[in-house]
């Protein structure tokens, strides 16, 4: 569900700038920051890079880009 919210011009401009680098729109960049921030708040012991790699691995699994590990 989409909801209109008021955000500072500075946040929108930062999101636009970072989003351009990572091929995301400003709203998608803000959603990404929000998701990372929520995960970091819920798991304060996890480093940022671990959270980022976890999200990448989750996306790869959703897209079927994983191979089951064979023990032994």
PyMOL Python script that loads the backbone (N, CA, C, O; Angstrom):
from pymol import cmd

cmd.read_pdbstr("""\
ATOM      1  N   UNK A   1       0.847  -1.168   0.000  1.00  0.00           N
ATOM      2  CA  UNK A   1       0.000   0.000   0.000  1.00  0.00           C
ATOM      3  C   UNK A   1       0.898   1.239   0.000  1.00  0.00           C
ATOM      4  O   UNK A   1       1.757   1.385   0.869  1.00  0.00           O
ATOM      5  N   UNK A   2       0.704   2.102  -0.945  1.00  0.00           N
ATOM      6  CA  UNK A   2       1.475   3.336  -1.030  1.00  0.00           C
ATOM      7  C   UNK A   2       0.831   4.410  -0.167  1.00  0.00           C
ATOM      8  O   UNK A   2      -0.390   4.561  -0.136  1.00  0.00           O
ATOM      9  N   UNK A   3       1.683   5.152   0.533  1.00  0.00           N
ATOM     10  CA  UNK A   3       1.222   6.237   1.388  1.00  0.00           C
ATOM     11  C   UNK A   3       2.116   7.443   1.150  1.00  0.00           C
ATOM     12  O   UNK A   3       3.338   7.308   1.097  1.00  0.00           O
ATOM     13  N   UNK A   4       1.527   8.606   1.009  1.00  0.00           N
ATOM     14  CA  UNK A   4       2.301   9.829   0.841  1.00  0.00           C
ATOM     15  C   UNK A   4       2.769  10.314   2.208  1.00  0.00           C
ATOM     16  O   UNK A   4       1.977  10.420   3.145  1.00  0.00           O
ATOM     17  N   UNK A   5       4.074  10.611   2.313  1.00  0.00           N
ATOM     18  CA  UNK A   5       4.622  11.163   3.549  1.00  0.00           C
ATOM     19  C   UNK A   5       5.504  12.351   3.201  1.00  0.00           C
ATOM     20  O   UNK A   5       6.003  12.464   2.081  1.00  0.00           O
ATOM     21  N   UNK A   6       5.690  13.233   4.173  1.00  0.00           N
ATOM     22  CA  UNK A   6       6.546  14.398   3.963  1.00  0.00           C
ATOM     23  C   UNK A   6       7.950  14.064   4.443  1.00  0.00           C
ATOM     24  O   UNK A   6       8.144  13.595   5.564  1.00  0.00           O
ATOM     25  N   UNK A   7       8.912  14.312   3.585  1.00  0.00           N
ATOM     26  CA  UNK A   7      10.315  14.089   3.902  1.00  0.00           C
ATOM     27  C   UNK A   7      11.087  15.360   3.594  1.00  0.00           C
ATOM     28  O   UNK A   7      10.666  16.168   2.767  1.00  0.00           O
ATOM     29  N   UNK A   8      12.212  15.532   4.259  1.00  0.00           N
ATOM     30  CA  UNK A   8      13.012  16.732   4.026  1.00  0.00           C
ATOM     31  C   UNK A   8      13.591  16.719   2.610  1.00  0.00           C
ATOM     32  O   UNK A   8      13.841  15.663   2.030  1.00  0.00           O
ATOM     33  N   UNK A   9      13.792  17.913   2.079  1.00  0.00           N
ATOM     34  CA  UNK A   9      14.398  18.039   0.752  1.00  0.00           C
ATOM     35  C   UNK A   9      15.792  17.417   0.739  1.00  0.00           C
ATOM     36  O   UNK A   9      16.209  16.827  -0.258  1.00  0.00           O
ATOM     37  N   UNK A  10      16.508  17.555   1.857  1.00  0.00           N
ATOM     38  CA  UNK A  10      17.861  17.004   1.955  1.00  0.00           C
ATOM     39  C   UNK A  10      17.843  15.478   1.834  1.00  0.00           C
ATOM     40  O   UNK A  10      18.679  14.904   1.136  1.00  0.00           O
ATOM     41  N   UNK A  11      16.899  14.823   2.507  1.00  0.00           N
ATOM     42  CA  UNK A  11      16.798  13.364   2.427  1.00  0.00           C
ATOM     43  C   UNK A  11      16.458  12.924   1.007  1.00  0.00           C
ATOM     44  O   UNK A  11      17.037  11.964   0.497  1.00  0.00           O
ATOM     45  N   UNK A  12      15.527  13.618   0.373  1.00  0.00           N
ATOM     46  CA  UNK A  12      15.139  13.280  -1.002  1.00  0.00           C
ATOM     47  C   UNK A  12      16.330  13.434  -1.945  1.00  0.00           C
ATOM     48  O   UNK A  12      16.562  12.580  -2.801  1.00  0.00           O
ATOM     49  N   UNK A  13      17.081  14.519  -1.787  1.00  0.00           N
ATOM     50  CA  UNK A  13      18.242  14.750  -2.652  1.00  0.00           C
ATOM     51  C   UNK A  13      19.319  13.689  -2.420  1.00  0.00           C
ATOM     52  O   UNK A  13      19.912  13.191  -3.376  1.00  0.00           O
ATOM     53  N   UNK A  14      19.574  13.343  -1.154  1.00  0.00           N
ATOM     54  CA  UNK A  14      20.540  12.278  -0.855  1.00  0.00           C
ATOM     55  C   UNK A  14      20.085  10.955  -1.465  1.00  0.00           C
ATOM     56  O   UNK A  14      20.888  10.228  -2.051  1.00  0.00           O
ATOM     57  N   UNK A  15      18.809  10.648  -1.329  1.00  0.00           N
ATOM     58  CA  UNK A  15      18.266   9.403  -1.874  1.00  0.00           C
ATOM     59  C   UNK A  15      18.386   9.388  -3.393  1.00  0.00           C
ATOM     60  O   UNK A  15      18.687   8.350  -3.983  1.00  0.00           O
ATOM     61  N   UNK A  16      18.158  10.511  -4.016  1.00  0.00           N
ATOM     62  CA  UNK A  16      18.284  10.602  -5.474  1.00  0.00           C
ATOM     63  C   UNK A  16      19.736  10.355  -5.894  1.00  0.00           C
ATOM     64  O   UNK A  16      20.000   9.621  -6.846  1.00  0.00           O
ATOM     65  N   UNK A  17      20.673  10.978  -5.170  1.00  0.00           N
ATOM     66  CA  UNK A  17      22.094  10.847  -5.492  1.00  0.00           C
ATOM     67  C   UNK A  17      22.570   9.400  -5.300  1.00  0.00           C
ATOM     68  O   UNK A  17      23.189   8.822  -6.194  1.00  0.00           O
ATOM     69  N   UNK A  18      22.277   8.823  -4.132  1.00  0.00           N
ATOM     70  CA  UNK A  18      22.685   7.436  -3.873  1.00  0.00           C
ATOM     71  C   UNK A  18      21.940   6.471  -4.796  1.00  0.00           C
ATOM     72  O   UNK A  18      22.517   5.499  -5.283  1.00  0.00           O
ATOM     73  N   UNK A  19      20.682   6.742  -5.026  1.00  0.00           N
ATOM     74  CA  UNK A  19      19.889   5.888  -5.904  1.00  0.00           C
ATOM     75  C   UNK A  19      20.442   5.832  -7.309  1.00  0.00           C
ATOM     76  O   UNK A  19      20.437   4.773  -7.937  1.00  0.00           O
ATOM     77  N   UNK A  20      20.920   6.964  -7.814  1.00  0.00           N
ATOM     78  CA  UNK A  20      21.527   6.994  -9.148  1.00  0.00           C
ATOM     79  C   UNK A  20      22.722   6.050  -9.227  1.00  0.00           C
ATOM     80  O   UNK A  20      22.899   5.344 -10.220  1.00  0.00           O
ATOM     81  N   UNK A  21      23.530   6.042  -8.190  1.00  0.00           N
ATOM     82  CA  UNK A  21      24.715   5.189  -8.167  1.00  0.00           C
ATOM     83  C   UNK A  21      24.331   3.713  -8.212  1.00  0.00           C
ATOM     84  O   UNK A  21      24.996   2.913  -8.870  1.00  0.00           O
ATOM     85  N   UNK A  22      23.248   3.353  -7.504  1.00  0.00           N
ATOM     86  CA  UNK A  22      22.847   1.950  -7.392  1.00  0.00           C
ATOM     87  C   UNK A  22      21.633   1.598  -8.250  1.00  0.00           C
ATOM     88  O   UNK A  22      20.993   0.567  -8.040  1.00  0.00           O
ATOM     89  N   UNK A  23      21.322   2.457  -9.215  1.00  0.00           N
ATOM     90  CA  UNK A  23      20.205   2.231 -10.149  1.00  0.00           C
ATOM     91  C   UNK A  23      18.872   2.029  -9.435  1.00  0.00           C
ATOM     92  O   UNK A  23      18.092   1.142  -9.782  1.00  0.00           O
ATOM     93  N   UNK A  24      18.626   2.872  -8.426  1.00  0.00           N
ATOM     94  CA  UNK A  24      17.349   2.851  -7.716  1.00  0.00           C
ATOM     95  C   UNK A  24      16.727   4.236  -7.813  1.00  0.00           C
ATOM     96  O   UNK A  24      17.430   5.244  -7.891  1.00  0.00           O
ATOM     97  N   UNK A  25      15.405   4.272  -7.806  1.00  0.00           N
ATOM     98  CA  UNK A  25      14.720   5.558  -7.722  1.00  0.00           C
ATOM     99  C   UNK A  25      14.885   6.086  -6.296  1.00  0.00           C
ATOM    100  O   UNK A  25      15.254   5.335  -5.393  1.00  0.00           O
ATOM    101  N   UNK A  26      14.613   7.369  -6.097  1.00  0.00           N
ATOM    102  CA  UNK A  26      14.701   7.944  -4.752  1.00  0.00           C
ATOM    103  C   UNK A  26      13.789   7.205  -3.769  1.00  0.00           C
ATOM    104  O   UNK A  26      14.234   6.888  -2.666  1.00  0.00           O
ATOM    105  N   UNK A  27      12.523   6.915  -4.124  1.00  0.00           N
ATOM    106  CA  UNK A  27      11.677   6.163  -3.184  1.00  0.00           C
ATOM    107  C   UNK A  27      12.225   4.771  -2.871  1.00  0.00           C
ATOM    108  O   UNK A  27      12.161   4.328  -1.724  1.00  0.00           O
ATOM    109  N   UNK A  28      12.759   4.080  -3.873  1.00  0.00           N
ATOM    110  CA  UNK A  28      13.326   2.745  -3.634  1.00  0.00           C
ATOM    111  C   UNK A  28      14.574   2.827  -2.756  1.00  0.00           C
ATOM    112  O   UNK A  28      14.811   1.947  -1.929  1.00  0.00           O
ATOM    113  N   UNK A  29      15.375   3.889  -2.934  1.00  0.00           N
ATOM    114  CA  UNK A  29      16.562   4.069  -2.100  1.00  0.00           C
ATOM    115  C   UNK A  29      16.154   4.301  -0.653  1.00  0.00           C
ATOM    116  O   UNK A  29      16.788   3.766   0.256  1.00  0.00           O
ATOM    117  N   UNK A  30      15.117   5.082  -0.423  1.00  0.00           N
ATOM    118  CA  UNK A  30      14.627   5.325   0.939  1.00  0.00           C
ATOM    119  C   UNK A  30      14.076   4.040   1.536  1.00  0.00           C
ATOM    120  O   UNK A  30      14.291   3.771   2.718  1.00  0.00           O
ATOM    121  N   UNK A  31      13.365   3.237   0.740  1.00  0.00           N
ATOM    122  CA  UNK A  31      12.884   1.935   1.228  1.00  0.00           C
ATOM    123  C   UNK A  31      14.061   1.048   1.620  1.00  0.00           C
ATOM    124  O   UNK A  31      14.011   0.362   2.641  1.00  0.00           O
ATOM    125  N   UNK A  32      15.117   1.060   0.813  1.00  0.00           N
ATOM    126  CA  UNK A  32      16.311   0.264   1.101  1.00  0.00           C
ATOM    127  C   UNK A  32      16.938   0.710   2.422  1.00  0.00           C
ATOM    128  O   UNK A  32      17.242  -0.120   3.279  1.00  0.00           O
ATOM    129  N   UNK A  33      17.131   2.019   2.586  1.00  0.00           N
ATOM    130  CA  UNK A  33      17.690   2.533   3.837  1.00  0.00           C
ATOM    131  C   UNK A  33      16.814   2.159   5.023  1.00  0.00           C
ATOM    132  O   UNK A  33      17.315   1.804   6.090  1.00  0.00           O
ATOM    133  N   UNK A  34      15.523   2.241   4.832  1.00  0.00           N
ATOM    134  CA  UNK A  34      14.586   1.904   5.901  1.00  0.00           C
ATOM    135  C   UNK A  34      14.711   0.436   6.289  1.00  0.00           C
ATOM    136  O   UNK A  34      14.724   0.096   7.472  1.00  0.00           O
ATOM    137  N   UNK A  35      14.802  -0.416   5.298  1.00  0.00           N
ATOM    138  CA  UNK A  35      14.915  -1.860   5.561  1.00  0.00           C
ATOM    139  C   UNK A  35      16.215  -2.181   6.292  1.00  0.00           C
ATOM    140  O   UNK A  35      16.213  -2.940   7.262  1.00  0.00           O
ATOM    141  N   UNK A  36      17.330  -1.600   5.827  1.00  0.00           N
ATOM    142  CA  UNK A  36      18.629  -1.810   6.479  1.00  0.00           C
ATOM    143  C   UNK A  36      18.584  -1.278   7.912  1.00  0.00           C
ATOM    144  O   UNK A  36      19.058  -1.938   8.837  1.00  0.00           O
ATOM    145  N   UNK A  37      18.021  -0.101   8.093  1.00  0.00           N
ATOM    146  CA  UNK A  37      17.935   0.489   9.429  1.00  0.00           C
ATOM    147  C   UNK A  37      17.103  -0.351  10.378  1.00  0.00           C
ATOM    148  O   UNK A  37      17.463  -0.514  11.544  1.00  0.00           O
ATOM    149  N   UNK A  38      15.998  -0.882   9.890  1.00  0.00           N
ATOM    150  CA  UNK A  38      15.132  -1.728  10.717  1.00  0.00           C
ATOM    151  C   UNK A  38      15.875  -2.991  11.141  1.00  0.00           C
ATOM    152  O   UNK A  38      15.837  -3.380  12.309  1.00  0.00           O
ATOM    153  N   UNK A  39      16.548  -3.626  10.189  1.00  0.00           N
ATOM    154  CA  UNK A  39      17.315  -4.834  10.507  1.00  0.00           C
ATOM    155  C   UNK A  39      18.422  -4.509  11.511  1.00  0.00           C
ATOM    156  O   UNK A  39      18.640  -5.264  12.458  1.00  0.00           O
ATOM    157  N   UNK A  40      19.122  -3.390  11.308  1.00  0.00           N
ATOM    158  CA  UNK A  40      20.207  -3.001  12.215  1.00  0.00           C
ATOM    159  C   UNK A  40      19.676  -2.713  13.617  1.00  0.00           C
ATOM    160  O   UNK A  40      20.316  -3.075  14.605  1.00  0.00           O
ATOM    161  N   UNK A  41      18.522  -2.072  13.715  1.00  0.00           N
ATOM    162  CA  UNK A  41      17.930  -1.792  15.020  1.00  0.00           C
ATOM    163  C   UNK A  41      17.523  -3.074  15.732  1.00  0.00           C
ATOM    164  O   UNK A  41      17.704  -3.199  16.943  1.00  0.00           O
ATOM    165  N   UNK A  42      16.976  -4.020  14.988  1.00  0.00           N
ATOM    166  CA  UNK A  42      16.530  -5.285  15.573  1.00  0.00           C
ATOM    167  C   UNK A  42      17.698  -6.211  15.897  1.00  0.00           C
ATOM    168  O   UNK A  42      17.555  -7.124  16.710  1.00  0.00           O
ATOM    169  N   UNK A  43      18.856  -5.986  15.268  1.00  0.00           N
ATOM    170  CA  UNK A  43      20.040  -6.839  15.449  1.00  0.00           C
ATOM    171  C   UNK A  43      21.279  -5.965  15.629  1.00  0.00           C
ATOM    172  O   UNK A  43      22.139  -5.941  14.749  1.00  0.00           O
ATOM    173  N   UNK A  44      21.392  -5.250  16.742  1.00  0.00           N
ATOM    174  CA  UNK A  44      22.484  -4.286  16.904  1.00  0.00           C
ATOM    175  C   UNK A  44      23.883  -4.901  16.891  1.00  0.00           C
ATOM    176  O   UNK A  44      24.869  -4.182  16.734  1.00  0.00           O
ATOM    177  N   UNK A  45      23.980  -6.213  17.054  1.00  0.00           N
ATOM    178  CA  UNK A  45      25.284  -6.867  17.056  1.00  0.00           C
ATOM    179  C   UNK A  45      25.796  -7.197  15.653  1.00  0.00           C
ATOM    180  O   UNK A  45      26.952  -7.592  15.503  1.00  0.00           O
ATOM    181  N   UNK A  46      24.958  -7.043  14.624  1.00  0.00           N
ATOM    182  CA  UNK A  46      25.369  -7.381  13.259  1.00  0.00           C
ATOM    183  C   UNK A  46      26.021  -6.183  12.568  1.00  0.00           C
ATOM    184  O   UNK A  46      25.473  -5.081  12.599  1.00  0.00           O
ATOM    185  N   UNK A  47      27.185  -6.386  11.947  1.00  0.00           N
ATOM    186  CA  UNK A  47      27.816  -5.306  11.183  1.00  0.00           C
ATOM    187  C   UNK A  47      27.019  -4.993   9.907  1.00  0.00           C
ATOM    188  O   UNK A  47      26.310  -5.848   9.376  1.00  0.00           O
ATOM    189  N   UNK A  48      27.151  -3.768   9.436  1.00  0.00           N
ATOM    190  CA  UNK A  48      26.431  -3.315   8.247  1.00  0.00           C
ATOM    191  C   UNK A  48      26.695  -4.220   7.046  1.00  0.00           C
ATOM    192  O   UNK A  48      25.756  -4.610   6.352  1.00  0.00           O
ATOM    193  N   UNK A  49      27.954  -4.557   6.792  1.00  0.00           N
ATOM    194  CA  UNK A  49      28.270  -5.384   5.617  1.00  0.00           C
ATOM    195  C   UNK A  49      27.632  -6.758   5.704  1.00  0.00           C
ATOM    196  O   UNK A  49      27.242  -7.319   4.680  1.00  0.00           O
ATOM    197  N   UNK A  50      27.517  -7.315   6.908  1.00  0.00           N
ATOM    198  CA  UNK A  50      26.856  -8.605   7.068  1.00  0.00           C
ATOM    199  C   UNK A  50      25.384  -8.485   6.693  1.00  0.00           C
ATOM    200  O   UNK A  50      24.842  -9.351   6.006  1.00  0.00           O
ATOM    201  N   UNK A  51      24.742  -7.416   7.142  1.00  0.00           N
ATOM    202  CA  UNK A  51      23.328  -7.187   6.818  1.00  0.00           C
ATOM    203  C   UNK A  51      23.161  -7.057   5.310  1.00  0.00           C
ATOM    204  O   UNK A  51      22.250  -7.645   4.727  1.00  0.00           O
ATOM    205  N   UNK A  52      24.043  -6.283   4.681  1.00  0.00           N
ATOM    206  CA  UNK A  52      23.976  -6.074   3.238  1.00  0.00           C
ATOM    207  C   UNK A  52      24.137  -7.397   2.486  1.00  0.00           C
ATOM    208  O   UNK A  52      23.371  -7.684   1.566  1.00  0.00           O
ATOM    209  N   UNK A  53      25.118  -8.191   2.867  1.00  0.00           N
ATOM    210  CA  UNK A  53      25.346  -9.479   2.210  1.00  0.00           C
ATOM    211  C   UNK A  53      24.192 -10.446   2.466  1.00  0.00           C
ATOM    212  O   UNK A  53      23.861 -11.261   1.605  1.00  0.00           O
ATOM    213  N   UNK A  54      23.589 -10.357   3.632  1.00  0.00           N
ATOM    214  CA  UNK A  54      22.427 -11.184   3.947  1.00  0.00           C
ATOM    215  C   UNK A  54      21.268 -10.860   3.007  1.00  0.00           C
ATOM    216  O   UNK A  54      20.586 -11.765   2.528  1.00  0.00           O
ATOM    217  N   UNK A  55      21.042  -9.574   2.744  1.00  0.00           N
ATOM    218  CA  UNK A  55      19.975  -9.172   1.827  1.00  0.00           C
ATOM    219  C   UNK A  55      20.267  -9.641   0.400  1.00  0.00           C
ATOM    220  O   UNK A  55      19.355 -10.051  -0.319  1.00  0.00           O
ATOM    221  N   UNK A  56      21.529  -9.581  -0.007  1.00  0.00           N
ATOM    222  CA  UNK A  56      21.911 -10.067  -1.338  1.00  0.00           C
ATOM    223  C   UNK A  56      21.665 -11.569  -1.432  1.00  0.00           C
ATOM    224  O   UNK A  56      21.105 -12.051  -2.417  1.00  0.00           O
ATOM    225  N   UNK A  57      22.084 -12.307  -0.404  1.00  0.00           N
ATOM    226  CA  UNK A  57      21.887 -13.762  -0.399  1.00  0.00           C
ATOM    227  C   UNK A  57      20.409 -14.119  -0.412  1.00  0.00           C
ATOM    228  O   UNK A  57      20.002 -15.075  -1.072  1.00  0.00           O
ATOM    229  N   UNK A  58      19.611 -13.354   0.312  1.00  0.00           N
ATOM    230  CA  UNK A  58      18.164 -13.599   0.336  1.00  0.00           C
ATOM    231  C   UNK A  58      17.576 -13.411  -1.059  1.00  0.00           C
ATOM    232  O   UNK A  58      16.760 -14.221  -1.500  1.00  0.00           O
ATOM    233  N   UNK A  59      17.978 -12.361  -1.750  1.00  0.00           N
ATOM    234  CA  UNK A  59      17.492 -12.103  -3.108  1.00  0.00           C
ATOM    235  C   UNK A  59      17.929 -13.208  -4.060  1.00  0.00           C
ATOM    236  O   UNK A  59      17.145 -13.656  -4.896  1.00  0.00           O
ATOM    237  N   UNK A  60      19.186 -13.653  -3.934  1.00  0.00           N
ATOM    238  CA  UNK A  60      19.674 -14.737  -4.786  1.00  0.00           C
ATOM    239  C   UNK A  60      18.864 -16.012  -4.564  1.00  0.00           C
ATOM    240  O   UNK A  60      18.539 -16.715  -5.521  1.00  0.00           O
ATOM    241  N   UNK A  61      18.541 -16.309  -3.319  1.00  0.00           N
ATOM    242  CA  UNK A  61      17.737 -17.498  -3.010  1.00  0.00           C
ATOM    243  C   UNK A  61      16.339 -17.373  -3.605  1.00  0.00           C
ATOM    244  O   UNK A  61      15.804 -18.341  -4.147  1.00  0.00           O
ATOM    245  N   UNK A  62      15.747 -16.188  -3.506  1.00  0.00           N
ATOM    246  CA  UNK A  62      14.408 -15.959  -4.062  1.00  0.00           C
ATOM    247  C   UNK A  62      14.399 -16.140  -5.575  1.00  0.00           C
ATOM    248  O   UNK A  62      13.400 -16.578  -6.146  1.00  0.00           O
ATOM    249  N   UNK A  63      15.514 -15.802  -6.224  1.00  0.00           N
ATOM    250  CA  UNK A  63      15.611 -15.902  -7.680  1.00  0.00           C
ATOM    251  C   UNK A  63      16.156 -17.255  -8.139  1.00  0.00           C
ATOM    252  O   UNK A  63      16.370 -17.462  -9.333  1.00  0.00           O
ATOM    253  N   UNK A  64      16.381 -18.172  -7.203  1.00  0.00           N
ATOM    254  CA  UNK A  64      16.859 -19.502  -7.551  1.00  0.00           C
ATOM    255  C   UNK A  64      18.314 -19.564  -7.967  1.00  0.00           C
ATOM    256  O   UNK A  64      18.712 -20.493  -8.670  1.00  0.00           O
ATOM    257  N   UNK A  65      19.111 -18.604  -7.553  1.00  0.00           N
ATOM    258  CA  UNK A  65      20.523 -18.553  -7.934  1.00  0.00           C
ATOM    259  C   UNK A  65      21.418 -19.193  -6.876  1.00  0.00           C
ATOM    260  O   UNK A  65      22.534 -18.728  -6.646  1.00  0.00           O
ATOM    261  N   UNK A  66      20.945 -20.242  -6.242  1.00  0.00           N
ATOM    262  CA  UNK A  66      21.729 -20.913  -5.208  1.00  0.00           C
ATOM    263  C   UNK A  66      21.856 -22.397  -5.538  1.00  0.00           C
ATOM    264  O   UNK A  66      21.035 -22.965  -6.258  1.00  0.00           O
ATOM    265  N   UNK A  67      22.887 -22.994  -5.003  1.00  0.00           N
ATOM    266  CA  UNK A  67      23.111 -24.425  -5.161  1.00  0.00           C
ATOM    267  C   UNK A  67      23.125 -25.048  -3.770  1.00  0.00           C
ATOM    268  O   UNK A  67      23.836 -24.564  -2.890  1.00  0.00           O
ATOM    269  N   UNK A  68      22.355 -26.110  -3.556  1.00  0.00           N
ATOM    270  CA  UNK A  68      22.362 -26.749  -2.235  1.00  0.00           C
ATOM    271  C   UNK A  68      23.762 -27.255  -1.884  1.00  0.00           C
ATOM    272  O   UNK A  68      24.465 -27.807  -2.730  1.00  0.00           O
ATOM    273  N   UNK A  69      24.149 -27.060  -0.641  1.00  0.00           N
ATOM    274  CA  UNK A  69      25.457 -27.522  -0.182  1.00  0.00           C
ATOM    275  C   UNK A  69      25.397 -29.010   0.116  1.00  0.00           C
ATOM    276  O   UNK A  69      24.478 -29.479   0.787  1.00  0.00           O
ATOM    277  N   UNK A  70      26.377 -29.751  -0.381  1.00  0.00           N
ATOM    278  CA  UNK A  70      26.460 -31.189  -0.148  1.00  0.00           C
ATOM    279  C   UNK A  70      27.549 -31.453   0.891  1.00  0.00           C
ATOM    280  O   UNK A  70      28.725 -31.197   0.633  1.00  0.00           O
ATOM    281  N   UNK A  71      27.169 -31.957   2.050  1.00  0.00           N
ATOM    282  CA  UNK A  71      28.144 -32.290   3.083  1.00  0.00           C
ATOM    283  C   UNK A  71      28.875 -33.573   2.709  1.00  0.00           C
ATOM    284  O   UNK A  71      28.292 -34.489   2.131  1.00  0.00           O
ATOM    285  N   UNK A  72      30.172 -33.624   3.051  1.00  0.00           N
ATOM    286  CA  UNK A  72      30.959 -34.834   2.877  1.00  0.00           C
ATOM    287  C   UNK A  72      31.396 -35.000   1.512  1.00  0.00           C
ATOM    288  O   UNK A  72      32.075 -35.977   1.195  1.00  0.00           O
TER     289      UNK A  72
END
""", "prot")
cmd.dss("prot")
cmd.show_as("cartoon", "prot")
cmd.util.cbc("prot")
cmd.orient("prot")
